[in-house]
Amino acid sequence: MSQPLISIIVPCYNVEAFIKKGLQSIYLQTYTNWECILVDDGSKDNVSGEIDIWVKKDSRYKYIYQDNEGVSSARNKGLDHATGDYILFFDPDDLFSTNALENLISLAKDDIDIIIGKNAITNGQNYDIVEYLVHYSKPLLKVSNQDKNLIKIVVEEPIICVAWNKLYRRDFLKTHNLKFKKGVLHEDELWFFETLFKANAVIFNNEPTYFYNVTNLNSVINNMGLKNLKSYLEIIEYIYEQYYKTETNKTNKELISIYITHLKIKAILHCYKQLNKKDRLEAKPIIEACFGRVTPVRTKKILADSFETLHYHFKLVKLLSPNLILRYLRYYKSSRIMRQIKAKWILKKATKTNNSKNRTIVDVR
């Protein structure tokens, strides 16, 4: 039986300092039937010289150059040139474990569209694990998406919304014409939603296959600002217009609403709170305008759970009044629900001091 070909797509922009180690971790894979498509996104450093070394060393490496258009465009270019049965995205400042491809492909089945790897966090481009990104609590178990329940799992766990370290069946991506949205930051948030919403089933592996380097200061993830917030809001509006408003199934519509609420919370907790005072003043009317346009109906449980999540980030929440947060997130459709949520918030506030030593702070990524 022939081994499936894996196309590894690597967007490259000014990563000369990291790419040697990154590509070496691909070269050392125990699973050998792969191609590596390196898309140079108009780098200003000598990354092309580093890539050329590997292209000459091994024909499985393929080099493509394009003018600087961003990571979404680079990944899409890689998808256009990929010939494999499976697609895998990799950032060159990170590392694979030596058995990453073997581990992931061993879970491949015709009815599974996405195989999701476990991610370790490192301080630097190395294998010294600091902690793990949140991973599904039931690995090696096929998760059917018949009721679109994958979206709910992502929010409840909460699983990190990234494109890398996942094997995608190429036929699945082609059937649904899935590409990255150009011109936005946090493109992975949208890609993650679209792929999980359309997948028939996924499976999670149970050992770390990807080592995510959090110390690269050039990473988009490490550069929060007003532009990042605006991109989050653009993604929220896109999902609302393209998916929520066109969906006719009531259950699916509610699950899309859950993800939109999830992104609204992330926009506040991981973008708004990073802004300086001046940018916050500019951001507030932008948030209000977006959240005013994006108003999916929510159930009472979604509202209460979402507001409780905000409470865990009390240092941010206490800066805003309950009414302001409620207005931002459009959580309430009646005064009764508003009173219930406000009462819960006040109770949490009153008990926070007594419980602070024993409570684990929950981070919605």
N, C-alpha and C positions, 0 to 999 in steps of 0.2 A: 504494500500500500504506500503510495507516494505521500511525502510530507507536504502540508500546505505551505505555500510561500507567504511570508510575512513582509509587508512593505512598511518600513520604519521611516516616518516623515519627520525631518528635523529642520525647523525654521532657524535661520542663523542671522543674528544681527549684532555685530561688535562683541563677539564671544571668543576672540582669539585666546584669551587667558584660560578659557575653560574647555574648549572644544577637543583638545587632544585627549584628555581624560574621558570625556563623554563618549567619543568615538571608539576609544579603546575598550570601554565597557560593552560596546556593541560587538566589537571584533572578537572578544573573548567568550561570546555566548556558546553554551553547550549545544544549543539548537542552531544549526548552520544554514537552513534554507530561508534566507532573508535577503532583502535588498534594502539599502539605506539611501533615501533620497534627500540630499542636502540642498536646501533652498536658501541661497545667500540673498538676503533682503536689502541689498545695497549697503553692505557694511563699509565702514570707514577705516577699519583696522585691517590687519593682514589675515583675516579669517580665511580668505580664499587660498592663501599660501598653505595654511594648515590643512585645509580640505584637500588640496592638490596632492599632498603627501599620501593621504589615505586612498584617494582615487587611483593613484599609480600603484599602490600596494595591493589593492584588492578590487576586482571588477564589480563587486557587489555594491560598492559606494558609487553614487551617481551625483554629479554636481549640476545645479541649475542656478543661474543668476537672474535677478530681476531688480529694477529700480525700487527704492524704498517705498513700500506700500503697506507695511504693517504685518503682524503675525498672522492675521486671518487670511490675507492674500497669499502669504507664503505657504501656509498649510493647504489652501485651495490649489495652489500650483502643484504642490506635492501630490495631492489627490488626483489631479489631472494626469500625472505621469506614473502613478502607481500601477503595477501589474499584478500585485499579490492577491491571494485569497482573503487575507486579513490586513487591516490597517492598524498601525500603532504609532501614536505621536510621542515624541521625545524632545525635551529641551536640553540643549548641549551643555548647560551648566550643572546638570544633574547626572546621576549614574544609574545604570541597571545592575542588579545582581547578576552573577555569571549564568544562573539558570533561569533568568526572568522569562525568556521566550519559551523555553521548555515547560516551565511551570504553567504559563498561561495557555499555551496551545494544547496542553494535556486535557484541558477542560472543554475543548471545542466540540460542539455538536451542531448538526444542521439546524436544529430548532432554537439555538441560542444565538442571539444577534450581537451581544456584547459580553465580553469577559473582563471583569473589573479587578485590577490588581490592588494589592495592599501597598500603601505608601509610608515610608519612614522619613522622618525629618532629621536633617544633619546641619551642623554649624560648619559649613564649608563643603567642598566637593570631595567627600570621603564617605566611609562606611560606618562612622561612629554615630550610632543612633541616639538621638536626644529624646524623641518621642515618636508617636505614630499619628498620622492624620486619621480622623474618625473613619472607621470601616464598618461595614454591615456586621451585625452581631451573630449572623447565622451563615458563615462562609461554607462553600462547597455545596450549597443548596440552590438548585435552580429556582429562580423567582419568576413566575409567570406574570405577564403584564396584561392579562385578559381584562381586568377592571381598571387598568391604568394606575394600579396601586404603587408602582415604582416611584411616582412623584411624591406620594405620601411618605414612603420609606425614606427618601432623600431628606425630606424636611424633618421628620421625627428623629432620625438617628443622631445628629444630622450629618450626612455624607458630604464631603467636600466636592464642589462642582468644578472639576478640572477635566481637560480632554486627554491628558497624557496618562500612560500606564493602563490603557484599556485596549483590548483587541476588539476591533469592529469588523464584522463580516462585510467585505467590500460590496457584495451584492445587495446587502441591506441598505448601505449608504446610497448606492446607485438607484435602487428602486424608489427611494423616498427623496432623491435629489438633494441630499443633505450636504450643505456647504457652510462655511463660517461666514458670518455677517461681517462685511468689511467696514472699516472706519470707526469701530467702537472699541473701547477697552472692556475688559471683563467679558470678552466674547465667549469664554468657556461657560459662563452662566447660561447663555442662550443655547449654545451647542448641547450642553448637558441636558437641558430641558427637552429640546427637540428630539434628541436621540432616545432618551428614556421614554418619552411620550409615544414614540412610534415603534419601539422595540417590542417583539413578541415575548421575549424572555431574556434574562441576564443571569449570570452566575458570578459569585465573588470568590477569589482565591483566598487561601488562609495563611500565606507567608509573604513577607515583604519582598517585592520585586523591583521597587523603584525607590531611589534615595534622593529626596528633594532637598536641594541646597537653598536654605533660607537667607544666606548671607550675601547673595549677589545683589548689590545695591542698584544695579541697572534693571533689575526685574520690575515689570509693571506692578506686580503684587506689592513691591516695596516702595512704590511711588504714589501715595494717595494724594488726592487734591480735588479741586472743583471739577476738573475734566473727568476724573473717575466717577464722581457723583453723577454728572450729566450723562455719562455712558450707562450707568446703572438705570437711570430714569428712562433713557431711550430704549433699553432692553425691556423694561417693564411695560412701556407703551406698545412695543412691538408684539410682545406675547399677548397683551390684551386685545389688540386690533386683529392680529393674524390667527389667534387660537381661541381666545375666550369668546369673542363676539361672533365667531363663525361656528362654534361648537353647538350641536343640537342635543347631544346626550347630556342629561342633567347631572349624572355622576361625574362624567369627564369635566364638565363645566366647573363643578365644585372643586375638583382636584387642581384644575388650572388656577382657580381662585386661591387655593392654598399656596401654590408656588409663587403667585404674584405677591401675596401677603408676606411670604418668606423673603422675597427680594426687597420689598419695601422696608422691612425691618433691617435687612443687611445694608441697605442704602443709608439708613440713619446711623446704625451702629458702627459700620466699617468705612464709611465715607464722610458723613457729616461730622462725626466726632473727631476726625482727623484734621478738619479745617481750622484755620486761624480765625480770629474774631471777624476780620473784614470779610473773608470768604463766606463765613456763616451767615452774615447779614445778606449777602447776595444770594446764598443758597436757599434761604427760607421761602421766598416767593416762588422760586423755581420748583421746589418740592411741593408746595401747596398747589401750584398750577397743574403739575403732573398727577398728583394723587387725586385732585379734583376731577380730572378727566378719566382716570382709571379707577372705576368704582364697581368692581365685581361684587355680587351678592355673597355674603358669607353666613355660615351657620353660627349659632351662639357659641358652640364649642370652639370653633376656629378663632373667634374673637377673643374669648377668655384665655385660651392657650397662648395666643400670640402676644397678648398684653402681658401675660406672666413672664414670657421670655424677655420682654423689654425690662421688666422689673429687676431681673437678675443683673442687668447693667445699670444699677441704681445711680452710679456717679453721673451717668449721662442723663438718665430719666429725670433726676431731681432738678436738673437745669430747666426742664420744660414742664409746664403745667399739665395735669391729666387731660384737661380739655384740649390743649394744643396738640398733644400726641394723638388723642382720639380723632381730632379733625384731620391731622396729617394722614393717618392710616385709614380713615373712613371706616372705622370698625363698627359703628353703631347705626342701626336703622330705626331704633325706637329709644325713647327716654328710659324705658325700663331696663333695657340691656346696658345703656350707658351708666345707670345708677349701680347695676350689679358689678360692672367692671371697675368703676371708680371705688366702690366699697372694697373690692378685692385688693386694689392697689393700696388703699389707705391701710388695710390690715397688714399687708406685706411690709409696708413702710414701718409700721409700729413694731413689728416683730423682728425686723432685720437685725437690729443690734444684738438681741439675745441669741439669735441663731447664726450669726456671722462666723463664729469659730468652727461651727460644725457643718456649714453648708458648702457644697461644691459649686463654684461659679460656672455656669453653663455658657459656652461661647458659640453663638450662631455664626458659622463661617459663610 
